[in-house]
Amino acid sequence: MIDTEVLPSGSGCVECDATGSWWVHLRRCAACGHVGCCDDSLNRHATGHYSATGHTVMQSFEPGENWFWDYRAQQLIDGPTLAAPTSHAPQQSSPGPSTRLPADWMSQLEARNAREANT
């Protein structure tokens, strides 16, 4: 389920870019290179990618981070070096992208988390 030759799908979350949304942090699928937003993000597209495809391993796509997450095992794992680039550009904002990040982004996340806690 890990392909060290596949390139990342882009520099941001594929689905957030398509819909004009934003993310907190990015994750890269180690099987196909899909870049999605993390579970701290509003839309949780990396987990959605796992659910839709069964690709179990993601790597952080943040500068300076090289950890892998295995969704099936629900734990951090060791992984190989993936094809470059291994993160978004350091100058790219996180959360971001800065041009789409709403001023109340933290409040939006808190409201979502509160709704989920009540269900």
N, C-alpha and C positions, 0 to 999 in steps of 0.2 A: 504493500500500500504506500510505499515511498518511492518516488521517482526523482533521483538527484539531478536529472537533466532537464526537467520541465521548467520553463520560465514562469515567473509570476504573471498573473492576468493583467496587472497594471499597478499603478502606484497608490490606488485607493480602493475602497470597497466597491465591487462591481455593481451591486444592487443599489447602494446609496448614491453612487455616481449617476446611475440610470434614472433615479427618482428625484434627485436634487436634495437628498437627505445628508446627514452628517454622522460622524462616528467618534468614539473615544479613542480606541486603539484598533490596530489591524492584525489579522491573522492570515496566514498563507497555508493553503491545503498542500500537504507534502505529496499527495498523489497526483494532482492535476494542476496545481499552481493557482487555483482560484483564491483571490484575495477578498476576504469578508471582514465585517466589523465584529468586535469581541462582544462577550455577554454583558459587559458594562455599558455597551452602546445601546441606543434606543431600539435598534432593529435586530440585533443579534444574528446577523447574516452568516457568520462563520458556523455557528451551531446549526442554522437552517441548511447550510450546504451539507454538513455531515448528515443531517436527517434525510435530506433528499437523495444523497448519493451513496451513503454508507462509507465514504472516505473518512477513516477514523482518526488520522493524525494531522494535526495543524502545528505550524511553527509560528512563533511571534514574528510579525513583520515590522517591528519597531526597531529603530537604530539602537545598536548596542545590546540587543537581546537575541539569544539564539536557542531558547528553550523550546521544547516540543510538548504538546498535550495530546494524550490518547483519549478520545471520547469514550471508547468502549471500556477501557480500564479506569477511566476517570482519574488519571494521574499524570504527572510529569514523567517523561521518558527521555532517554538519550536518543539522539538521531544524528544522521550524517550531515555533512555540509551540502546544502542545496545549491542549485545554479544561481548565479548572481543575476540581479541584485537580491540580497537577502533581507532587505528592509526598504521602506520608503525613504526618500531623500531626507537627510537631517533637517533641512530648512522647511520641510513640509510640516505644518502645524499638527499637533496632536493634543487635544481633540481637534478635529478639522473636518473638512478643509475650512480655513479661517473665513473664507468668503461666504460660507453657508452655515456657519456655527451661530445659532441664535443666542442672544444675550442671556436668555433664561435656560440654557441647556441643562444646567444642574437641576433646576426646578422641574424640568420635564422628566428627567431620570428619576427624581425622588417621587414624583406623582405616579409614574409607571410602577415603581417598586411598591408604593403604598397600595395601589390597586391590586397588584398581584398578591400582596400579603393578606388582603381581605377576601381573596377567592379560595 
